[in-house]
Amino acid sequence: MGFIRQSFKRQIFAVFLSVSLFLVIIGGMVTVQTFQARVVLDYENRDLEQQKYVTGRISNMIGLADAAIDKMQESEAIIEALTTGRRNSFNVYADLYEITNEIRNFSVIELYRGSNCRYSTKSGNSSDPLPDYYSALREASRRAGTTVYSLNPGHASDSGSELLMVRKIVSGAEPGFIVIRIGQTEIENEIKDGINARDGFILVNRYLRPFCLLGTAADGKVLSSIRDNLLTGKNYNLNLTDNIYMSELPGTDILSIYITPPVLEQSAVNAGYRVIMLLAVLSVLVCLLVASRFSIAFSKPISELYQAMKRFRKGDFDTKIELNREDEFEQLAVGFNKMTSQLKQTMEEQVKAERKVNETRIAMMQAQLNPHFLYNTLDTIKWVGKANQVPEIATLSASLAGILRSSISEKQFCRLSQEIQMIRNYCDIQRIRFDDCFDIEIKVEEKLLDAIVPKLILQPLIENSIIHGLDGQTNGHIDVRAYEKEDLFIEIQDNGKGITDEYIRALENDDVETLKGHLGMNNVNTIIRMYYGKNYGIHAARLTERGTLITVRLPLSFEEPEYGV
């Protein structure tokens, strides 16, 4: 496999060869086997029809003979002659010839009293006697009124025998029997038009002793093989190449065996497989030629793509690919050119974005630590200390220290609980500064306190509410809420005079000039979008009664992200 992977040409050759061989070999074998199965099925149906025809002719002979026996059993003259032994030949023969009119052309009809033949339709020599101990008579005596089918004991051989139909119709010391003899010649004449030169037919009793062997089965070899297989408990057609169809004649214990040669000789099947192998060899040669052509057609554009990518990896972001084609390689080249252009543009935009974030961060820190704020805070600390000598000085100092520590930290993210503590410190300072003209209420679910947020995003919003929203009020109130709704939402609501529509539009459009008085909101919005994208940030709304609602949307995460600027 490694040898193939090392060459594009070999890979194409392997693919083409695999597909071709699969189609040729598997498809060819399926075609040959399907054709073979179809032909076999068609000929099998034909053979079954032929067997049905031959078996039907014999069954018709036996059926006519059996019907004649039924009529003879009802003849008073025949019954009286076989019962009393008195000869009334004229009446007996009259009934006998009338009843057997339809079967005399293929059979000899005999009436036995005991083992002696008293009446017969045979001309010339007298019929052979049937000894009392003969199995046909014993069986007929045991099954009185039922026809028994048997071989002629006097003419039985490996090549066949007469078919005897025996029925006992009179009981007594010398029972009366009706015997119908059907010879091999008569059977052959009846069915010869249903057997061609390549077929064979066998008619046997239940012990597989033959009545007749015809056609290709005349030598007895097939019957011998069938008999040996059955005697050893094997399938009757084991090791036989011919098609063998065995069935029992209805209402009898006689078996008919129809034999046909295989439809397709093995040599014909082997010839089909040799054609498949020849096609497989041709497929290998064609695949070699096609793989060579394809590799040449593909290798040139692939080589150009590889060289261009190599130059791009070395820092040549102006790399372009020019292919005079109209296929997928042209689309790859166009995609590569667009990718390099977009990547170059993205890198430039990233540099600008990093510069803007740094500038925004510096502006936020400057706004938080501007001299005016520090002066007012320190001045407040001084006058409170001189005038009142109260503990507020410690509160102011501790809160200011907490704000300064958070501001100068190098970390870009912190937990929401730290941001909450930051705005608490900031509000402690501002409440003392503005003589408790406002209060703040913070409601945050316990599990959200560990959420990770960008540092210093809440203090500018609280400052905006105090400075702009609650300016001049003595009963100001600020609500801070945080909740989870797939993302993290933080709401800051005040009961001040409310933000104007102009500032709302400026915030949505990043209009820095209009937001000069609300620079902290714009900075926070910029920081969030730089980190998380335009789906996140700040949304401002003026409440119906009075006041402003600021909603901050952030991804909910409890782990500090690996990125940051």
BAGUMI-182492 format. One record per residue (C-alpha): residue number from 1; residue in one letter; y, z, x. Coordinates in Angstrom, 2 decimals, m for minus. Each point is the difference from the previous one (the first is absolute). Layout:
REM BAGUMI-182492
<NUM; A; <Y; Z; X>> ...
END
This chain:
REM BAGUMI-182492
<1; M; <0.00; 0.00; 0.00>> <2; G; <2.39; 0.77; 2.84>> <3; F; <m0.60; m3.46; 1.46>> <4; I; <1.06; m1.59; m3.31>> <5; R; <3.08; 2.22; m0.44>> <6; Q; <1.31; m1.03; 3.42>> <7; S; <0.60; m3.60; m1.13>> <8; F; <1.83; m1.30; m3.06>> <9; K; <m2.01; m3.23; 0.21>> <10; R; <m3.27; 1.92; 0.03>> <11; Q; <1.15; 2.07; m2.96>> <12; I; <0.78; m3.14; m2.03>> <13; F; <m3.34; m1.49; 1.05>> <14; A; <m1.85; 3.16; m1.05>> <15; V; <1.70; 0.05; m3.39>> <16; F; <m0.59; m3.68; m0.69>> <17; L; <m3.56; 0.20; 1.24>> <18; S; <m0.78; 3.04; m2.12>> <19; V; <1.41; m1.60; m3.14>> <20; S; <m1.68; m3.35; 0.69>> <21; L; <m3.40; 1.49; 0.79>> <22; F; <0.21; 2.23; m3.01>> <23; L; <0.78; m2.92; m2.28>> <24; V; <m2.53; m2.33; 1.61>> <25; I; <m2.92; 2.39; 0.48>> <26; I; <0.39; 2.33; m2.96>> <27; G; <1.29; m2.77; m2.26>> <28; G; <m2.74; m2.36; 1.12>> <29; M; <m2.75; 2.55; m0.45>> <30; V; <1.30; 0.95; m3.41>> <31; T; <0.20; m3.70; m0.93>> <32; V; <m3.57; m0.71; 1.18>> <33; Q; <m1.39; 3.09; m1.69>> <34; T; <1.96; m0.66; m3.20>> <35; F; <m1.21; m3.59; m0.05>> <36; Q; <m3.54; 1.15; 0.70>> <37; A; <0.15; 2.65; m2.73>> <38; R; <1.46; m2.48; m2.48>> <39; V; <m2.63; m2.63; 0.71>> <40; V; <m2.78; 2.60; m0.13>> <41; L; <1.33; 1.28; m3.32>> <42; D; <0.21; m3.49; m1.47>> <43; Y; <m3.52; m0.88; 1.14>> <44; E; <m1.31; 3.39; m1.07>> <45; N; <1.29; m0.63; m3.50>> <46; R; <m1.60; m3.43; 0.08>> <47; D; <m3.28; 1.51; 1.26>> <48; L; <0.04; 2.64; m2.71>> <49; E; <0.52; m2.68; m2.61>> <50; Q; <m2.90; m1.96; 1.51>> <51; Q; <m2.23; 3.07; 0.03>> <52; K; <1.02; 0.76; m3.57>> <53; Y; <m0.96; m3.54; m0.99>> <54; V; <m3.40; 0.11; 1.72>> <55; T; <m0.78; 3.48; m1.24>> <56; G; <1.08; m1.03; m3.48>> <57; R; <m2.40; m2.92; m0.03>> <58; I; <m2.92; 2.23; 0.97>> <59; S; <1.10; 2.72; m2.43>> <60; N; <0.11; m2.65; m2.70>> <61; M; <m3.59; m1.02; 0.80>> <62; I; <m1.19; 3.60; m0.11>> <63; G; <2.03; 0.69; m3.13>> <64; L; <m1.57; m2.94; m1.84>> <65; A; <m3.44; 1.11; 1.14>> <66; D; <0.64; 3.58; m1.11>> <67; A; <1.22; m1.20; m3.40>> <68; A; <m3.18; m2.06; m0.36>> <69; I; <m2.09; 3.09; 0.77>> <70; D; <1.83; 1.87; m2.75>> <71; K; <m0.85; m2.75; m2.50>> <72; M; <m3.64; m0.18; 1.12>> <73; Q; <m0.26; 3.77; m0.47>> <74; E; <0.96; m0.54; m3.65>> <75; S; <m2.55; m2.81; m0.60>> <76; E; <m2.81; 1.20; m2.29>> <77; A; <m2.41; m2.68; 1.24>> <78; I; <0.51; 0.98; 3.65>> <79; I; <m0.23; 3.73; m0.70>> <80; E; <m3.21; m0.44; m2.05>> <81; A; <m1.61; m2.23; 2.64>> <82; L; <0.71; 2.53; 2.79>> <83; T; <m1.01; 2.96; m2.15>> <84; T; <m3.31; m1.19; m1.49>> <85; G; <m0.97; m2.55; 2.60>> <86; R; <m0.84; m2.48; m2.75>> <87; R; <1.06; m3.48; 0.90>> <88; N; <2.24; m1.86; m2.38>> <89; S; <1.31; m2.37; 2.59>> <90; F; <1.83; m2.32; m2.33>> <91; N; <2.26; 2.68; m1.47>> <92; V; <0.49; 1.74; 3.36>> <93; Y; <0.94; m3.18; 1.88>> <94; A; <2.22; m1.12; m2.86>> <95; D; <2.04; 3.19; 0.26>> <96; L; <m0.19; 0.04; 3.81>> <97; Y; <1.32; m3.55; 0.41>> <98; E; <2.68; 0.40; m2.61>> <99; I; <1.34; 3.24; 1.48>> <100; T; <m0.10; m1.19; 3.65>> <101; N; <1.53; m3.40; m0.60>> <102; E; <3.14; 0.84; 2.06>> <103; I; <m1.78; 1.48; 3.02>> <104; R; <m3.11; m2.12; 0.48>> <105; N; <1.89; m2.41; 2.25>> <106; F; <0.33; 2.67; 2.71>> <107; S; <m2.76; 2.50; m0.75>> <108; V; <m3.64; 0.50; m1.01>> <109; I; <m0.65; 2.36; m2.91>> <110; E; <m3.31; 1.88; m0.19>> <111; L; <m1.55; 2.50; m2.41>> <112; Y; <m2.41; 2.49; 1.60>> <113; R; <m2.54; 2.25; m1.64>> <114; G; <m0.96; 2.45; 2.63>> <115; S; <m0.09; m1.88; 3.34>> <116; N; <m1.03; m3.31; m1.53>> <117; C; <2.37; m2.76; m1.01>> <118; R; <m0.81; m1.03; m3.59>> <119; Y; <2.86; m2.42; m0.69>> <120; S; <2.21; m1.99; 2.38>> <121; T; <2.57; m2.81; m0.03>> <122; K; <m1.28; m1.15; 3.35>> <123; S; <m1.77; m3.33; m0.06>> <124; G; <m2.99; m0.75; 2.14>> <125; N; <m1.48; 2.91; 1.95>> <126; S; <m0.25; 3.40; m1.60>> <127; S; <2.42; 2.70; 0.96>> <128; D; <m0.82; 2.60; 2.56>> <129; P; <m1.35; 3.28; m1.35>> <130; L; <2.05; 3.13; 0.56>> <131; P; <m2.16; 2.97; 1.01>> <132; D; <0.43; 3.19; m1.99>> <133; Y; <0.97; 1.92; 3.11>> <134; Y; <2.86; m2.37; 0.78>> <135; S; <3.30; 1.86; 0.09>> <136; A; <1.73; m2.32; m2.50>> <137; L; <m2.58; 0.76; m2.70>> <138; R; <0.00; 3.72; 0.78>> <139; E; <3.79; 0.06; m0.15>> <140; A; <0.03; m2.04; m3.22>> <141; S; <m2.61; 2.37; m1.52>> <142; R; <2.09; 3.00; 0.98>> <143; R; <3.16; m1.57; m1.39>> <144; A; <m1.37; m1.54; m3.21>> <145; G; <2.55; m2.25; m1.71>> <146; T; <2.01; m0.46; 3.23>> <147; T; <m0.05; m3.09; 2.20>> <148; V; <m1.22; 0.58; 3.56>> <149; Y; <0.94; m2.41; 2.80>> <150; S; <m2.47; m0.51; 2.80>> <151; L; <m1.33; m2.33; 2.69>> <152; N; <m3.11; m2.10; m0.67>> <153; P; <m2.67; 1.86; 1.99>> <154; G; <m2.02; m3.13; 0.51>> <155; H; <2.76; m2.11; 1.50>> <156; A; <2.26; 2.50; 1.78>> <157; S; <1.03; m0.81; 3.58>> <158; D; <2.91; 0.46; 2.36>> <159; S; <1.49; m3.25; m1.29>> <160; G; <0.00; 1.13; m3.66>> <161; S; <m2.06; 0.41; m3.13>> <162; E; <m0.02; m0.74; m3.68>> <163; L; <2.16; 2.26; m2.15>> <164; L; <m2.15; 1.73; m2.63>> <165; M; <1.52; 1.47; m3.16>> <166; V; <m2.57; 2.31; m1.63>> <167; R; <0.23; 1.96; m3.25>> <168; K; <m2.73; 1.97; m1.79>> <169; I; <0.06; m0.74; m3.74>> <170; V; <m3.41; 1.30; m1.14>> <171; S; <m1.68; 3.29; 0.86>> <172; G; <m3.68; 0.87; m0.09>> <173; A; <m3.08; m0.27; 2.14>> <174; E; <1.03; m3.51; 0.91>> <175; P; <3.81; m0.02; m0.14>> <176; G; <1.87; m3.21; m0.65>> <177; F; <2.65; m1.32; 2.40>> <178; I; <2.51; m2.83; 0.02>> <179; V; <0.39; m1.50; 3.49>> <180; I; <2.63; m2.59; 0.90>> <181; R; <m0.29; m1.68; 3.41>> <182; I; <3.11; m1.59; 1.61>> <183; G; <m0.77; m1.85; 3.21>> <184; Q; <2.08; m0.42; 3.15>> <185; T; <0.47; m3.70; m0.67>> <186; E; <1.32; 0.65; m3.49>> <187; I; <2.47; 2.59; 1.31>> <188; E; <1.16; m2.36; 2.75>> <189; N; <0.46; m2.86; m2.48>> <190; E; <2.08; 2.26; m2.24>> <191; I; <2.48; 1.04; 2.67>> <192; K; <m0.07; m2.80; 2.60>> <193; D; <3.30; m1.46; m1.22>> <194; G; <1.67; 3.34; 0.77>> <195; I; <m1.08; 0.21; 3.66>> <196; N; <1.33; m2.30; 2.70>> <197; A; <m1.59; m0.82; 3.34>> <198; R; <1.70; 2.89; 1.84>> <199; D; <m0.86; 2.73; m2.55>> <200; G; <m3.15; 1.95; m0.64>> <201; F; <m1.44; 1.86; m2.96>> <202; I; <m2.67; 2.68; m0.32>> <203; L; <m1.53; 1.48; m3.15>> <204; V; <m1.95; 3.22; 0.59>> <205; N; <m1.47; 2.90; m1.88>> <206; R; <1.13; 3.58; 0.51>> <207; Y; <m2.30; 0.31; 3.02>> <208; L; <1.68; m3.02; 1.62>> <209; R; <m3.11; m2.16; m0.40>> <210; P; <1.15; m3.61; m0.56>> <211; F; <m0.43; m2.13; m3.08>> <212; C; <1.72; m2.88; 1.74>> <213; L; <1.85; m0.76; 3.25>> <214; L; <2.34; m2.98; m0.17>> <215; G; <2.41; m1.86; 2.27>> <216; T; <0.90; 1.64; 3.30>> <217; A; <m1.98; 3.12; m1.02>> <218; A; <m3.30; m1.91; m0.25>> <219; D; <m1.21; 1.23; 3.42>> <220; G; <0.06; 3.62; m1.20>> <221; K; <1.96; 1.31; 2.98>> <222; V; <2.98; 1.17; m2.03>> <223; L; <m2.24; 1.78; m2.52>> <224; S; <m1.93; 1.66; 2.84>> <225; S; <3.27; 1.28; 1.53>> <226; I; <1.22; 1.30; m3.36>> <227; R; <m3.33; 1.75; m0.61>> <228; D; <0.03; 1.61; 3.49>> <229; N; <3.58; 1.25; m0.47>> <230; L; <m0.73; 1.55; m3.38>> <231; L; <m3.23; 1.63; 1.18>> <232; T; <1.88; 1.67; 2.88>> <233; G; <2.83; 1.22; m2.24>> <234; K; <2.62; m2.46; 1.29>> <235; N; <2.32; m2.39; m1.79>> <236; Y; <m2.02; m2.94; m1.18>> <237; N; <2.28; m2.54; 1.75>> <238; L; <0.17; 1.79; 3.35>> <239; N; <m0.08; m2.42; 3.01>> <240; L; <m0.01; m3.00; m2.34>> <241; T; <2.80; m2.53; 0.56>> <242; D; <m0.50; m1.75; m3.34>> <243; N; <1.71; 1.11; m3.21>> <244; I; <m2.60; 1.64; m2.23>> <245; Y; <0.56; 0.73; m3.69>> <246; M; <m2.70; 2.10; m1.69>> <247; S; <m0.15; 0.78; m3.71>> <248; E; <m2.55; 1.04; m2.61>> <249; L; <m0.84; m2.26; m2.89>> <250; P; <1.13; 1.75; m3.22>> <251; G; <m2.79; 1.81; m1.83>> <252; T; <m2.52; m0.51; 2.80>> <253; D; <m0.95; 1.50; 3.35>> <254; I; <0.29; m3.41; 1.70>> <255; L; <2.54; m0.48; 2.78>> <256; S; <1.80; m3.23; 0.82>> <257; I; <1.32; m0.49; 3.53>> <258; Y; <2.49; m2.79; 0.63>> <259; I; <0.67; m0.93; 3.63>> <260; T; <2.93; m2.03; 1.37>> <261; P; <1.08; m0.64; 3.61>> <262; P; <3.27; 1.55; 1.27>> <263; V; <3.09; m1.95; m1.03>> <264; L; <1.50; m0.07; 3.48>> <265; E; <m2.22; m0.10; 3.02>> <266; Q; <0.92; 2.38; 2.80>> <267; S; <0.80; m3.01; 2.17>> <268; A; <2.76; m1.01; m2.45>> <269; V; <1.48; 3.50; 0.07>> <270; N; <m0.17; 0.06; 3.81>> <271; A; <1.81; m3.34; 0.10>> <272; G; <2.84; 1.54; m2.02>> <273; Y; <0.28; 2.88; 2.46>> <274; R; <0.03; m2.41; 2.94>> <275; V; <2.97; m1.78; m1.59>> <276; I; <1.76; 3.38; m0.27>> <277; M; <m0.59; 0.72; 3.69>> <278; L; <1.35; m3.43; 0.93>> <279; L; <3.14; 0.69; m2.04>> <280; A; <0.33; 3.38; 1.75>> <281; V; <m0.04; m1.70; 3.42>> <282; L; <2.60; m2.52; m1.18>> <283; S; <2.11; 2.89; m1.30>> <284; V; <0.03; 1.58; 3.47>> <285; L; <1.29; m3.22; 1.56>> <286; V; <2.63; m0.50; m2.69>> <287; C; <1.14; 3.61; 0.34>> <288; L; <0.45; m0.44; 3.76>> <289; L; <2.21; m3.03; m0.58>> <290; V; <2.02; 1.56; m2.83>> <291; A; <0.46; 3.30; 1.87>> <292; S; <1.36; m1.85; 3.01>> <293; R; <2.48; m1.94; m2.14>> <294; F; <1.09; 3.06; m1.91>> <295; S; <0.47; 2.12; 3.11>> <296; I; <2.30; m2.64; 1.48>> <297; A; <1.99; m0.23; m3.25>> <298; F; <0.31; 3.78; m0.25>> <299; S; <0.37; 1.02; 3.63>> <300; K; <3.38; m1.67; 0.60>> <301; P; <1.99; 1.79; m2.75>> <302; I; <m1.85; 3.24; 0.67>> <303; S; <0.89; m0.26; 3.69>> <304; E; <3.67; m0.52; m0.89>> <305; L; <m0.09; 3.01; m2.31>> <306; Y; <m1.59; 2.11; 2.72>> <307; Q; <2.57; m1.00; 2.63>> <308; A; <2.87; 0.71; m2.38>> <309; M; <m1.39; 3.45; m0.83>> <310; K; <m0.44; 0.70; 3.69>> <311; R; <3.69; m0.84; 0.67>> <312; F; <1.03; 2.16; m2.95>> <313; R; <m1.96; 2.99; 1.34>> <314; K; <1.91; m0.33; 3.27>> <315; G; <3.30; 0.44; m1.85>> <316; D; <1.09; m3.56; m0.73>> <317; F; <1.07; 0.55; m3.61>> <318; D; <1.46; m3.52; m0.23>> <319; T; <m3.48; m1.55; 0.28>> <320; K; <m0.60; m2.82; m2.48>> <321; I; <m3.02; m2.20; m0.78>> <322; E; <0.40; m3.66; m0.90>> <323; L; <m3.10; m1.71; m1.47>> <324; N; <0.07; m3.46; m1.50>> <325; R; <m2.62; 0.77; m2.65>> <326; E; <m0.20; 0.48; m3.76>> <327; D; <m2.91; 2.43; m0.22>> <328; E; <m0.55; 3.76; 0.31>> <329; F; <0.87; m0.09; 3.72>> <330; E; <3.48; m1.21; m0.94>> <331; Q; <0.25; 2.90; m2.44>> <332; L; <m1.09; 2.39; 2.75>> <333; A; <2.66; m1.40; 2.31>> <334; V; <2.70; 0.34; m2.68>> <335; G; <m1.20; 3.54; m0.75>> <336; F; <0.06; 0.90; 3.69>> <337; N; <3.54; m1.36; 0.39>> <338; K; <1.16; 1.95; m3.05>> <339; M; <m1.72; 3.12; 1.29>> <340; T; <1.71; m0.16; 3.39>> <341; S; <3.40; m0.62; m1.61>> <342; Q; <m0.45; 2.83; m2.50>> <343; L; <m1.32; 2.36; 2.67>> <344; K; <2.98; m0.75; 2.22>> <345; Q; <2.35; 0.56; m2.92>> <346; T; <m1.83; 3.21; m0.97>> <347; M; <0.28; 1.36; 3.53>> <348; E; <3.71; m0.75; 0.02>> <349; E; <0.41; 1.65; m3.39>> <350; Q; <m1.99; 3.01; 1.18>> <351; V; <2.30; 0.42; 2.99>> <352; K; <3.01; m0.18; m2.31>> <353; A; <m1.64; 2.43; m2.43>> <354; E; <m0.72; 2.51; 2.76>> <355; R; <3.57; m0.28; 1.20>> <356; K; <1.27; 0.53; m3.56>> <357; V; <m2.28; 3.01; m0.55>> <358; N; <1.19; 1.57; 3.23>> <359; E; <3.61; m0.63; m0.94>> <360; T; <m0.61; 1.43; m3.48>> <361; R; <m1.69; 3.09; 1.46>> <362; I; <2.89; 0.59; 2.34>> <363; A; <2.43; m0.41; m2.91>> <364; M; <m1.97; 2.54; m2.06>> <365; M; <0.05; 2.51; 2.82>> <366; Q; <3.69; m0.58; 0.52>> <367; A; <0.61; 0.51; m3.71>> <368; Q; <m2.04; 3.18; m0.02>> <369; L; <1.64; 1.38; 3.09>> <370; N; <3.51; m1.42; m0.44>> <371; P; <2.78; 2.19; 1.33>> <372; H; <1.46; 0.57; m3.45>> <373; F; <m3.21; 1.58; m1.25>> <374; L; <m0.48; 2.11; 3.12>> <375; Y; <3.65; 1.06; m0.10>> <376; N; <m0.14; 1.08; m3.64>> <377; T; <m3.26; 1.85; 0.54>> <378; L; <1.19; 1.83; 3.09>> <379; D; <3.39; 0.71; m1.64>> <380; T; <m1.75; 1.46; m3.01>> <381; I; <m2.15; 2.17; 2.26>> <382; K; <3.15; 1.26; 1.76>> <383; W; <2.00; 0.91; m3.13>> <384; V; <m2.95; 1.55; m1.78>> <385; G; <m0.64; 2.14; 3.04>> <386; K; <3.66; 1.10; 0.26>> <387; A; <0.70; 0.54; m3.65>> <388; N; <m3.19; 1.46; m1.36>> <389; Q; <m2.28; 0.96; 2.82>> <390; V; <m3.01; m0.98; m2.21>> <391; P; <m3.53; m1.31; 0.72>> <392; E; <0.97; m3.55; m1.01>> <393; I; <0.82; m0.58; 3.67>> <394; A; <m3.69; 0.36; 0.89>> <395; T; <m0.97; m2.36; m2.85>> <396; L; <2.47; m2.62; 1.15>> <397; S; <m1.10; 0.27; 3.60>> <398; A; <m3.75; m0.13; m0.80>> <399; S; <0.38; m2.91; m2.42>> <400; L; <2.14; m1.98; 2.41>> <401; A; <m2.51; 0.64; 2.80>> <402; G; <m2.83; m1.28; m2.23>> <403; I; <1.92; m3.17; m0.80>> <404; L; <0.80; m0.60; 3.66>> <405; R; <m3.63; 0.51; 1.02>> <406; S; <m1.23; m2.51; m2.57>> <407; S; <2.70; m2.50; 0.96>> <408; I; <m0.72; m0.05; 3.70>> <409; S; <m3.83; m0.18; m0.38>> <410; E; <m1.49; m3.21; 1.44>> <411; K; <m2.62; m0.31; m2.77>> <412; Q; <0.69; m2.72; m2.55>> <413; F; <m2.11; 1.59; m2.78>> <414; C; <m0.51; 3.48; m1.36>> <415; R; <m1.65; 1.72; m2.92>> <416; L; <1.79; 0.21; m3.32>> <417; S; <0.07; 3.77; 0.33>> <418; Q; <2.18; m0.35; 3.14>> <419; E; <2.40; m2.29; m1.83>> <420; I; <0.18; 2.55; m2.85>> <421; Q; <0.80; 2.74; 2.52>> <422; M; <2.70; m2.21; 1.53>> <423; I; <1.80; m0.46; m3.34>> <424; R; <m0.35; 3.74; m0.71>> <425; N; <1.78; 0.76; 3.29>> <426; Y; <2.63; m2.63; m0.75>> <427; C; <0.62; 1.39; m3.53>> <428; D; <0.24; 3.57; 1.35>> <429; I; <2.89; m1.14; 2.19>> <430; Q; <1.68; m2.05; m2.72>> <431; R; <m0.30; 2.73; m2.65>> <432; I; <1.81; 2.44; 2.29>> <433; R; <2.55; m2.65; 0.88>> <434; F; <0.71; m0.90; m3.66>> <435; D; <m0.19; 3.61; m1.23>> <436; D; <m3.27; m0.42; m1.96>> <437; C; <1.40; m2.75; m2.19>> <438; F; <m3.49; m1.52; m0.39>> <439; D; <m3.66; 0.97; 0.04>> <440; I; <m3.15; m1.94; 0.86>> <441; E; <m3.49; 0.11; m1.53>> <442; I; <m2.99; m1.51; 1.80>> <443; K; <m3.28; m0.82; m1.79>> <444; V; <m2.72; m1.54; 2.16>> <445; E; <m3.76; 0.10; m0.60>> <446; E; <m1.78; 2.07; 2.60>> <447; K; <m2.20; m2.85; 1.23>> <448; L; <2.99; m2.31; 0.51>> <449; L; <1.63; 2.35; 2.50>> <450; D; <m2.32; m1.42; 2.68>> <451; A; <0.99; m3.61; m0.73>> <452; I; <1.42; m1.91; 2.99>> <453; V; <3.54; m1.39; m0.41>> <454; P; <2.64; m1.42; 2.37>> <455; K; <2.17; 2.71; 1.52>> <456; L; <3.53; 0.75; m1.30>> <457; I; <m0.16; m2.06; m3.24>> <458; L; <0.77; 2.77; m2.55>> <459; Q; <2.96; 1.78; 1.62>> <460; P; <2.35; m3.05; m0.25>> <461; L; <m0.86; m0.31; m3.71>> <462; I; <0.66; 3.69; m0.67>> <463; E; <3.24; m0.32; 1.93>> <464; N; <0.98; m2.98; m2.17>> <465; S; <m0.62; 2.04; m3.16>> <466; I; <2.08; 2.96; 1.26>> <467; I; <2.91; m1.91; 1.52>> <468; H; <0.36; m2.80; m2.56>> <469; G; <m1.81; 1.12; m3.13>> <470; L; <0.95; 3.70; m0.21>> <471; D; <3.47; m0.29; 1.48>> <472; G; <2.37; 2.41; m1.83>> <473; Q; <m2.74; 1.59; m2.16>> <474; T; <m0.71; 3.76; m0.15>> <475; N; <m3.37; m0.16; m1.78>> <476; G; <m1.75; m2.82; 1.81>> <477; H; <m3.78; m0.31; m0.10>> <478; I; <m2.42; m2.08; 2.06>> <479; D; <m3.67; m0.56; m0.90>> <480; V; <m2.47; m1.19; 2.63>> <481; R; <m3.40; m1.13; m1.29>> <482; A; <m2.99; m1.68; 1.64>> <483; Y; <m3.01; m1.46; m1.78>> <484; E; <m2.88; m2.40; 0.57>> <485; K; <m0.43; m3.26; m1.91>> <486; E; <m2.14; m2.08; 2.37>> <487; D; <2.98; 0.24; 2.39>> <488; L; <2.17; 3.03; 0.81>> <489; F; <3.18; 0.31; m2.08>> <490; I; <2.82; 2.45; 0.87>> <491; E; <2.82; 0.42; m2.52>> <492; I; <3.40; 1.58; 0.70>> <493; Q; <2.04; 0.60; m3.15>> <494; D; <3.46; 1.56; m0.29>> <495; N; <2.31; 0.72; m2.91>> <496; G; <3.06; m1.43; 1.71>> <497; K; <2.30; m2.79; m1.06>> <498; G; <m2.61; m2.72; 0.59>> <499; I; <m0.28; m2.99; 2.28>> <500; T; <1.91; m3.16; m0.90>> <501; D; <m1.58; m3.35; m0.87>> <502; E; <1.71; m1.48; 3.04>> <503; Y; <m1.79; 2.38; 2.34>> <504; I; <m3.33; m0.59; m1.79>> <505; R; <0.29; m3.77; 0.52>> <506; A; <1.13; 0.49; 3.59>> <507; L; <m3.06; 2.20; 0.68>> <508; E; <m2.36; m2.60; m1.48>> <509; N; <1.66; m2.80; 2.01>> <510; D; <0.41; 1.91; 3.30>> <511; D; <3.78; m0.48; m0.19>> <512; V; <1.06; 2.15; 2.95>> <513; E; <3.76; m0.56; m0.55>> <514; T; <m0.08; 1.33; m3.57>> <515; L; <m2.26; 2.95; 1.00>> <516; K; <2.31; 1.31; 2.72>> <517; G; <0.62; 3.12; m2.06>> <518; H; <m3.78; 0.39; m0.54>> <519; L; <m1.17; m0.97; 3.47>> <520; G; <m2.80; 2.58; m0.01>> <521; M; <m1.68; m1.59; m3.03>> <522; N; <0.15; m3.44; 1.58>> <523; N; <m1.41; 1.29; 3.29>> <524; V; <m2.90; 1.74; m1.70>> <525; N; <m0.77; m3.10; m2.08>> <526; T; <0.06; m2.15; 3.15>> <527; I; <m2.33; 2.35; 1.91>> <528; I; <m2.58; 0.11; m2.82>> <529; R; <m0.08; m3.77; m0.46>> <530; M; <m0.29; m0.57; 3.73>> <531; Y; <m3.04; 2.26; 0.12>> <532; Y; <m1.77; m0.94; m3.25>> <533; G; <1.43; m3.27; m1.33>> <534; K; <2.26; m1.02; m2.87>> <535; N; <m2.27; 1.48; m2.68>> <536; Y; <1.13; 3.45; 1.12>> <537; G; <3.42; 1.65; 0.35>> <538; I; <2.69; 1.59; m2.16>> <539; H; <0.91; m0.68; m3.60>> <540; A; <3.18; 1.50; m1.51>> <541; A; <0.76; 0.39; m3.69>> <542; R; <2.87; 1.57; m1.98>> <543; L; <m1.25; 2.41; m2.67>> <544; T; <1.04; m0.37; m3.65>> <545; E; <1.66; 3.42; m0.30>> <546; R; <1.34; 0.42; 3.52>> <547; G; <m1.24; 0.12; 3.53>> <548; T; <m2.04; m2.20; 2.32>> <549; L; <m3.77; m0.44; 0.51>> <550; I; <m1.12; m1.17; 3.45>> <551; T; <m3.68; m1.02; 0.21>> <552; V; <m1.67; m0.42; 3.39>> <553; R; <m3.29; m1.94; 0.03>> <554; L; <m2.33; 0.35; 3.00>> <555; P; <m3.68; m0.74; 0.67>> <556; L; <m2.07; 3.15; m0.52>> <557; S; <m1.62; 0.90; 3.30>> <558; F; <m1.12; 3.23; 1.61>> <559; E; <m0.39; m1.44; 3.49>> <560; E; <2.81; m1.07; 2.27>> <561; P; <0.00; m3.79; 0.44>> <562; E; <m0.69; m1.47; 3.42>> <563; Y; <3.03; m2.29; m0.14>> <564; G; <3.59; 1.02; 0.45>> <565; V; <3.10; m1.07; 1.87>> 
END
